[in-house]
């Protein structure tokens, strides 16, 4: 994995001063001219809706509930059955426990307190499907060379509680041997719902495949948890949901994964809080359904996508810092409603496109957009497919007539195929997928993209928030790229990058915006400023990469006013005679290209 410098947008790269007086927006007649003057068009409508389904629709399928017992890591030590581990044997007193050598089997509902060390053994839960079992780890260490250290074979639900002030360690060998019909592939492996709670510490070392796995729902509500895994660190078939805790997740595969091929409403990830430090060679957070982030602090270093969902990624709150990734937020639909997000991506910062089918996933290449090298991903043997979509969507995207013909490639040098996602390969054709969108309604977003900064195979809607994009140097990508509509009604956007594929916002917007392609590429570190006619500095932005195009929009910009834009060695006077001001051949819309006379 290639490490990249942490995006310094908040401190060194970006200084923003907004001092424009608030004023109403008025429509203007269209005006067209050549040279270094601008091309303007009047807005078509004073009332604009983005036409998308509210993100709450996607969130409705995500289970955000935690039971009182999920959240409560307490237990009654006096009534708990004590299980004492001692190297190659174990001892216990009470009903519901049987011991055979170094294998402890729990067969009844109750609370079981585990202490001591097993060099090569395991705890098995084989209880009735109505039983709830609590396993309290209190300075426990269990290593199992050939299977799970804790194996939940049958129960209604199991709670693994990390006792306050204790340090616990679970580990396994490099090859597991199946002893029944189940394929056990995690250090903690549960066929049933599994909750990890409490305030103690847990270290999991998975030398075979996965760390903590539930074939139903995995819930975590607390603890200091470190997982080092060959494949997935945390996995839940129906859902992974996290309320709180401190997580150090390191893996050659995916860090957090939920995938359910049988039910497209499942396979979700929900995070309400917690502190995460993630280093993964594959996706850091991956869902076949939807990812919802309501809180938490994330520091992510990913060899593929930082947050990938086949359906939707929704960020409502939290602090997300992606220090390196192939793509940052990737889904069929991406919504940012709040929080503070910083993304360093070698390809697209945010990408919205239909996911690949399972067959397309198997045809992955190692090249992504713009010929950028994409690291080869390790095999991922747990439910690794795309949840089937409606027949309408499938027919719309899999029609042979829409596929590139022999010898053709998608934009950016990407091998032929539809504008679908999978292993970082998304977007690229000029067709508008009306089901795909990026929607930003709030929060603060910093994007540094080696490919497109904001890339939607459908539309881009911005109605709030602060959005700062440092886009590509290559002319095969743009700071902003969409195939449908680009509509801004509120919020602040500053996006800089190359001019070859530069796009601004469309004239269905209700907030003023400027797309200006410079006559020459400016060097990294050269300041961009926007001043009003009195010479007051309104905006100052210092890109850390070379740039030749600038997009600016703010609720304080007003039609009829004149501004001076200075970008490095260039200076121009702009009069905003319409909602959209641009010196490109066509502003907004898919395939927007610059006026070559102005380069």
C-alpha positions in Angstrom: 0.0 0.0 0.0 1.3 3.5 -0.9 1.0 5.9 1.9 -0.1 9.5 1.0 0.4 12.7 2.9 -2.5 13.6 5.1 -4.7 16.2 3.5 -3.8 19.6 5.0 -6.9 21.4 3.6 -8.0 22.7 7.0 -4.8 24.4 7.9 -2.3 25.0 5.1 -4.2 24.4 1.9 -7.3 26.4 2.5 -8.1 29.8 3.9 -11.7 30.8 3.3 -13.1 34.2 4.1 -16.7 34.9 3.2 -17.9 38.5 3.7 -20.4 39.0 1.0 -23.6 40.8 2.0 -26.7 38.6 1.8 -28.9 39.5 -1.2 -31.6 37.9 -3.3 -30.9 36.1 -6.6 -32.4 37.6 -9.7 -32.7 36.2 -13.2 -30.7 37.6 -16.1 -30.8 37.5 -19.9 -28.3 35.2 -21.6 -25.1 36.6 -23.0 -22.5 34.9 -25.2 -19.0 36.2 -26.2 -15.6 34.9 -27.0 -12.0 35.4 -25.8 -11.5 35.8 -22.1 -15.0 37.1 -21.5 -17.6 34.7 -20.1 -20.6 32.8 -21.4 -23.7 33.1 -19.3 -27.2 31.6 -19.5 -30.3 32.4 -17.5 -31.8 30.0 -15.1 -34.8 28.0 -16.4 -36.7 27.9 -13.2 -36.9 29.7 -9.8 -38.0 26.5 -8.1 -35.7 23.5 -8.2 -36.0 20.0 -6.5 -33.3 17.4 -6.9 -35.8 14.7 -7.8 -34.1 12.1 -5.6 -35.4 9.8 -2.8 -34.6 11.2 0.6 -31.7 9.4 2.2 -34.0 8.4 5.1 -35.5 5.9 2.6 -32.2 4.1 2.4 -31.7 4.4 6.2 -35.1 2.8 6.9 -33.7 -0.6 6.0 -30.8 -0.2 8.4 -31.3 -1.4 11.9 -30.1 1.3 14.3 -31.6 -0.2 17.5 -29.5 -1.6 20.3 -31.3 -3.4 23.1 -30.7 -2.5 26.8 -28.8 -5.7 27.2 -26.7 -5.0 24.1 -25.6 -1.7 25.8 -25.3 -3.1 29.4 -21.9 -4.8 30.0 -22.7 -5.5 33.6 -23.0 -9.0 35.2 -23.6 -10.6 38.6 -20.3 -12.2 39.4 -21.7 -14.0 42.4 -24.2 -15.9 40.4 -22.0 -16.4 37.3 -20.6 -19.9 36.6 -16.8 -19.6 36.8 -14.8 -21.3 34.1 -11.1 -21.4 34.9 -8.6 -22.1 32.1 -5.2 -23.6 32.8 -2.9 -24.2 29.8 -4.3 -27.5 28.4 -7.3 -28.0 30.6 -10.3 -26.2 32.1 -12.4 -26.4 35.2 -15.9 -25.3 35.9 -18.7 -25.8 38.5 -22.4 -25.5 37.8 -25.0 -26.6 35.3 -24.7 -25.9 31.7 -21.0 -26.6 31.3 -19.2 -29.7 30.1 -15.5 -30.1 29.6 -13.6 -32.5 27.4 -9.8 -31.9 27.6 -9.3 -28.3 26.5 -12.8 -27.9 24.9 -15.5 -26.2 27.0 -19.1 -26.6 25.9 -21.9 -24.3 27.2 -25.3 -25.8 26.7 -27.7 -23.6 28.8 -28.8 -20.0 29.2 -26.8 -18.1 31.8 -23.8 -16.0 32.6 -20.3 -17.7 32.4 -17.2 -15.9 33.6 -14.0 -17.0 31.9 -10.5 -16.5 33.3 -7.1 -18.0 32.6 -5.3 -19.3 29.5 -5.8 -22.1 27.0 -2.9 -22.8 24.8 -4.9 -24.8 22.3 -8.6 -25.1 23.1 -11.9 -23.5 22.6 -15.3 -22.5 24.1 -18.3 -23.9 22.2 -21.9 -22.6 22.8 -24.4 -25.3 21.8 -27.6 -24.2 23.5 -31.3 -24.2 22.7 -32.4 -21.6 20.1 -34.3 -19.8 22.8 -31.3 -19.4 25.1 -29.4 -16.2 25.7 -25.8 -16.8 26.8 -23.4 -14.2 28.3 -19.7 -15.1 28.2 -17.7 -12.7 30.4 -14.0 -12.5 29.5 -12.0 -11.5 32.6 -8.3 -11.7 31.8 -8.9 -14.6 29.5 -6.5 -15.9 26.8 -7.6 -18.6 24.3 -5.7 -19.9 21.3 -7.2 -22.6 19.1 -5.0 -23.8 16.3 -7.7 -25.6 14.2 -11.0 -23.7 14.9 -12.6 -20.7 16.5 -11.5 -19.8 20.0 -15.2 -19.0 20.7 -17.6 -21.0 18.5 -21.3 -20.2 18.8 -23.0 -23.2 17.2 -26.5 -22.7 18.6 -28.3 -20.2 20.8 -30.8 -17.4 20.5 -28.1 -14.7 21.1 -24.7 -14.6 22.7 -23.1 -11.7 24.5 -19.3 -11.5 24.8 -18.7 -9.1 27.7 -15.3 -7.6 28.3 -15.0 -7.2 32.0 -13.9 -3.7 33.2 -10.2 -3.4 33.8 -9.3 -6.7 32.1 -7.2 -7.6 29.1 -8.2 -10.5 26.9 -6.6 -12.2 24.0 -8.0 -14.6 21.4 -6.1 -16.2 18.5 -6.0 -19.0 16.1 -3.8 -21.1 13.8 -3.3 -20.8 10.0 -5.7 -23.6 9.0 -9.1 -24.6 10.4 -10.6 -28.0 10.3 -14.4 -28.3 10.1 -15.9 -30.6 12.7 -19.6 -30.3 11.6 -21.7 -28.8 8.8 -20.6 -25.3 9.5 -17.6 -23.6 7.9 -15.9 -21.9 10.8 -13.6 -19.1 9.6 -13.3 -16.6 12.5 -11.5 -16.5 15.8 -14.9 -15.6 17.3 -17.5 -17.3 15.0 -21.2 -17.3 15.7 -24.1 -18.8 13.7 -26.4 -16.6 15.7 -26.7 -12.9 16.7 -23.6 -11.8 18.5 -23.0 -8.8 20.7 -19.7 -7.6 22.1 -20.0 -5.2 25.1 -18.3 -4.1 28.3 -15.3 -1.8 28.8 -12.4 -4.1 28.9 -9.8 -4.8 26.2 -9.8 -7.5 23.6 -7.0 -8.4 21.2 -7.9 -10.8 18.3 -5.2 -12.2 16.0 -6.7 -14.1 13.1 -3.9 -15.9 11.3 -6.3 -18.0 9.1 -9.1 -15.7 7.9 -11.4 -13.5 9.9 -11.5 -11.9 13.4 -15.0 -11.7 14.7 -17.8 -13.1 12.6 -21.6 -13.4 13.0 -23.7 -15.2 10.4 -26.6 -13.0 11.6 -26.0 -9.6 13.2 -22.8 -8.4 14.9 -23.4 -5.6 17.4 -20.6 -3.9 19.3 -21.4 -1.4 22.0 -18.1 -0.9 23.9 -14.6 -2.1 24.7 -11.1 -1.5 23.5 -10.9 -3.9 20.6 -7.8 -4.7 18.4 -8.2 -7.1 15.5 -5.3 -8.2 13.2 -6.7 -10.4 10.5 -5.7 -12.1 7.2 -9.1 -11.3 5.8 -12.0 -9.5 7.5 -11.7 -8.0 11.0 -15.4 -7.6 11.8 -18.1 -9.3 9.8 -21.9 -9.7 10.0 -24.0 -11.3 7.3 -27.2 -9.3 8.1 -25.6 -6.3 9.6 -22.7 -4.9 11.5 -23.8 -2.2 14.0 -21.5 -0.3 16.3 -22.6 2.0 19.1 -19.3 2.8 20.8 -15.8 1.5 21.5 -12.2 2.0 20.4 -11.1 0.0 17.4 -7.7 -0.8 15.9 -8.3 -2.8 12.8 -5.5 -4.1 10.6 -6.1 -6.5 7.7 -4.9 -7.8 4.3 -8.6 -7.9 3.3 -11.6 -5.8 4.4 -11.8 -4.3 7.9 -15.6 -4.2 8.4 -17.9 -6.2 6.1 -21.6 -7.0 5.9 -22.9 -9.0 2.9 -26.2 -10.8 2.4 -26.9 -12.2 -1.1 -30.3 -13.6 0.0 -32.0 -10.4 1.1 -31.1 -7.0 -0.5 -32.5 -5.1 2.5 -29.7 -6.7 4.6 -26.0 -6.6 4.4 -25.8 -3.2 6.1 -23.3 -1.4 8.3 -24.4 1.1 10.9 -22.0 3.2 13.1 -23.4 5.5 15.8 -20.1 6.2 17.5 -16.7 5.0 18.5 -13.1 5.7 17.5 -11.6 3.8 14.6 -8.1 3.4 13.3 -8.2 1.3 10.2 -5.5 -0.1 7.9 -6.8 -2.4 5.2 -5.5 -3.6 1.8 -9.0 -4.0 0.5 -12.1 -1.9 1.3 -12.1 -0.6 4.9 -15.9 -0.6 5.3 -17.8 -2.7 2.8 -21.6 -3.5 2.6 -23.7 -5.3 0.0 -26.5 -3.1 1.3 -26.2 0.4 2.9 -23.7 2.1 5.1 -25.0 4.7 7.6 -22.6 6.8 9.7 -24.3 8.7 12.5 -21.2 9.5 14.5 -17.7 8.3 15.4 -14.1 9.3 14.6 -12.4 7.5 11.8 -8.8 7.4 10.6 -8.7 5.2 7.6 -5.8 4.0 5.3 -7.3 1.8 2.6 -5.8 0.0 -0.4 -9.2 0.1 -2.1 -12.3 2.1 -1.1 -12.5 3.6 2.3 -16.3 3.2 2.5 -18.0 1.1 -0.2 -21.7 0.1 -0.3 -23.5 -1.5 -3.3 -26.6 0.5 -2.4 -26.0 3.7 -0.4 -23.5 5.5 1.8 -25.1 8.0 4.1 -23.0 10.2 6.4 -25.0 12.2 8.9 -22.3 13.0 11.5 -18.9 12.1 12.6 -15.3 12.9 11.8 -13.8 10.9 8.9 -10.2 11.3 7.9 -9.1 9.1 4.9 -5.3 9.4 4.7 -5.1 7.2 1.6 -7.5 5.1 -0.6 -8.4 4.3 -4.1 -11.8 5.9 -3.8 -13.2 7.5 -0.6 -17.0 7.2 -0.5 -18.4 4.8 -3.2 -22.0 3.6 -3.6 -24.9 3.7 -6.0 -26.0 6.8 -4.1 -23.9 8.8 -1.7 -25.4 11.3 0.8 -23.4 13.7 3.0 -25.7 15.4 5.5 -23.3 16.4 8.2 -19.9 15.7 9.8 -16.4 16.6 8.9 -14.8 14.5 6.1 -11.3 14.6 4.6 -10.4 12.3 1.8 -7.1 11.6 0.0 -7.9 9.4 -3.0 -5.7 8.1 -5.8 -8.8 7.9 -8.0 -12.2 9.5 -7.3 -12.9 11.1 -3.9 -16.6 10.4 -4.0 -18.1 8.1 -6.6 -21.8 7.2 -7.4 -22.5 4.4 -9.8 -24.3 1.1 -10.1 -22.4 -1.8 -8.5 -20.9 -4.5 -10.6 -22.7 -7.9 -11.0 -21.0 -11.0 -9.6 -19.8 -11.9 -13.1 -18.4 -8.5 -13.8 -16.7 -8.6 -10.5 -14.8 -11.7 -11.6 -13.5 -9.8 -14.6 -11.7 -7.1 -12.7 -8.6 -5.6 -14.1 -5.8 -4.0 -12.1 -6.2 -0.7 -13.9 -8.7 2.0 -12.9 -9.5 5.5 -14.2 -6.8 7.4 -16.0 -4.6 4.4 -16.1 -3.9 4.6 -12.4 -2.5 1.4 -10.9 -4.9 -0.3 -8.7 -3.5 -2.8 -6.2 -4.4 -6.4 -6.6 -6.9 -7.4 -3.9 -6.6 -10.6 -1.8 -9.2 -13.3 -2.3 -12.3 -12.7 -0.1 -14.2 -16.0 0.4 -17.1 -14.7 2.5 -20.3 -13.8 0.6 -18.5 -11.9 -2.2 -21.2 -10.8 -4.6 -23.4 -8.0 -5.5 -27.0 -8.1 -4.2 -29.3 -8.6 -7.1 -31.2 -5.5 -8.2 -34.5 -5.0 -9.9 -35.0 -6.3 -13.4 -35.6 -2.8 -14.6 -32.2 -1.7 -13.3 -30.5 -4.8 -14.6 -31.9 -4.4 -18.1 -31.0 -0.7 -18.2 -27.4 -1.4 -17.4 -26.6 -4.7 -18.9 -27.9 -4.2 -22.4 -25.4 -5.3 -25.0 -26.1 -2.3 -27.1 -24.7 -0.1 -24.4 -21.4 -2.0 -24.0 -18.3 -0.6 -25.6 -17.5 -2.2 -29.0 -14.2 -4.0 -29.6 -11.3 -1.6 -29.4 -13.3 1.0 -27.5 -12.5 2.1 -23.9 -14.3 4.1 -21.3 -13.1 7.6 -20.5 -9.8 7.8 -18.7 -8.3 4.7 -20.4 -10.4 2.3 -18.4 -11.0 -1.1 -20.1 -14.4 -1.4 -21.8 -17.5 -2.1 -19.8 -20.5 -0.3 -18.3 -20.3 2.6 -15.9 -20.6 0.3 -12.9 -18.6 0.0 -9.8 -16.6 -2.8 -8.3 -13.0 -2.9 -7.0 -12.8 0.9 -7.6 -13.9 0.8 -11.3 -16.9 3.0 -11.7 -18.3 5.6 -14.0 -16.7 6.7 -17.2 -19.4 6.5 -19.8 -21.6 9.5 -20.7 -24.9 7.9 -20.0 -27.0 9.3 -17.2 -28.1 6.7 -14.7 -31.1 8.3 -13.1 -30.8 6.1 -10.0 -27.3 7.3 -9.1 -26.5 10.5 -7.4 -24.2 12.4 -5.0 -26.2 14.5 -2.6 -24.6 17.0 -0.1 -26.9 18.8 2.3 -24.5 19.7 5.1 -21.2 19.1 6.8 -17.7 20.0 5.8 -16.0 18.0 3.0 -12.4 18.2 1.9 -11.5 16.0 -1.2 -8.2 15.5 -2.9 -8.7 13.3 -5.8 -6.2 11.9 -8.3 -9.2 11.1 -10.5 -12.5 12.9 -10.3 -13.1 14.8 -7.1 -16.9 14.3 -7.1 -17.9 11.7 -9.7 -21.6 10.7 -10.3 -22.8 8.5 -13.1 -26.1 10.2 -12.4 -26.6 13.7 -10.9 -24.9 15.9 -8.3 -27.1 17.8 -5.9 -25.7 20.3 -3.3 -28.0 22.1 -1.0 -25.8 22.9 2.0 -22.4 22.3 3.6 -18.9 23.4 2.8 -17.3 21.5 -0.1 -13.6 21.9 -1.0 -12.2 19.9 -3.9 -8.6 19.6 -5.1 -9.1 17.6 -8.3 -6.9 15.9 -10.9 -3.9 17.2 -12.7 -4.7 15.0 -15.8 -7.1 16.3 -18.4 -8.9 12.9 -18.5 -10.7 13.7 -15.2 -12.3 16.7 -13.5 -12.8 18.1 -10.0 -16.5 17.7 -10.6 -18.0 15.1 -13.0 -21.6 14.1 -13.5 -23.7 12.6 -16.3 -27.1 14.0 -15.3 -27.8 17.3 -13.7 -25.5 19.4 -11.5 -27.7 21.5 -9.2 -26.7 23.7 -6.4 -29.2 25.5 -4.3 -27.2 26.4 -1.2 -23.8 25.7 0.4 -20.2 26.7 -0.5 -18.2 24.9 -3.1 -14.6 25.6 -4.2 -13.3 23.0 -6.7 -10.0 23.2 -8.7 -8.3 20.9 -11.1 -7.5 20.3 -14.7 -9.6 21.9 -17.5 -9.8 19.1 -20.0 -13.0 17.6 -18.5 -14.0 20.5 -16.3 -17.7 20.8 -15.3 -19.5 23.4 -13.4 -23.1 23.5 -12.2 -26.2 23.5 -14.5 -28.6 26.3 -15.1 -31.4 24.5 -13.1 -29.5 25.7 -10.0 -30.8 28.6 -7.9 -27.5 29.6 -6.5 -24.8 31.5 -8.5 -21.7 29.6 -9.6 -18.7 30.2 -11.7 -16.7 27.8 -13.9 -13.5 29.4 -15.2 -10.9 27.6 -17.3 -7.6 29.4 -17.1 -5.4 30.1 -20.2 -2.4 28.3 -18.6 -1.9 25.7 -15.9 -0.9 27.3 -12.6 1.6 25.9 -10.2 0.8 24.2 -6.9 0.8 26.7 -4.0 -0.3 29.6 -6.1 -3.2 31.4 -4.4 -6.7 31.8 -5.8 -8.6 34.8 -4.6 -12.0 36.3 -5.4 -12.6 40.0 -4.6 -15.6 42.2 -5.0 -15.6 45.5 -6.9 -14.4 47.4 -3.9 -11.4 45.2 -3.7 -12.5 43.3 -0.6 -11.1 39.7 -0.5 -14.0 37.3 -0.3 -12.4 33.9 -1.0 -8.8 32.7 -0.7 -7.8 29.2 -1.6 -4.3 27.7 -2.0 -4.3 24.4 -4.0 -1.5 21.9 -3.2 -1.5 20.6 -6.8 -1.3 22.2 -10.3 -4.6 23.5 -11.6 -6.1 25.1 -14.7 -9.8 25.3 -13.8 -11.8 26.8 -11.0 -15.4 26.3 -9.8 -16.8 28.6 -7.2 -20.3 28.8 -5.7 -21.6 30.5 -2.6 -24.9 31.7 -1.2 -23.4 35.2 -0.9 -22.6 35.5 -4.6 -25.2 37.7 -6.4 -26.2 38.2 -10.0 -25.4 41.6 -11.5 -22.2 42.0 -9.4 -18.7 42.1 -10.7 -15.8 40.2 -9.1 -12.1 39.9 -9.8 -10.7 36.4 -9.9 -7.0 36.0 -9.5 -5.5 32.5 -9.9 -1.7 32.4 -9.8 -0.4 34.6 -12.6 -3.8 35.1 -14.2 -6.4 37.7 -13.4 -9.9 38.3 -14.9 -13.0 40.3 -14.2 -16.2 38.4 -14.0 -19.7 39.8 -14.1 -22.4 37.4 -12.9 -25.2 38.1 -15.3 -26.9 34.8 -14.6 -27.1 31.9 -12.2 -24.2 30.2 -14.1 -21.1 32.0 -15.3 -18.7 30.1 -17.5 -16.1 30.4 -20.2 -16.4 26.8 -21.2 -18.1 25.7 -24.5 -21.0 24.2 -22.4 -21.4 24.7 -18.7 -22.9 21.9 -16.7 -24.4 18.8 -18.2 -22.5 15.7 -19.1 -19.5 15.9 -21.3 -18.8 19.6 -20.5 -15.6 20.7 -22.4 -13.6 23.9 -22.1 -13.4 26.5 -24.8 -10.0 25.7 -26.3 -9.6 29.4 -27.4 -9.4 30.3 -23.7 -6.7 27.9 -22.8 
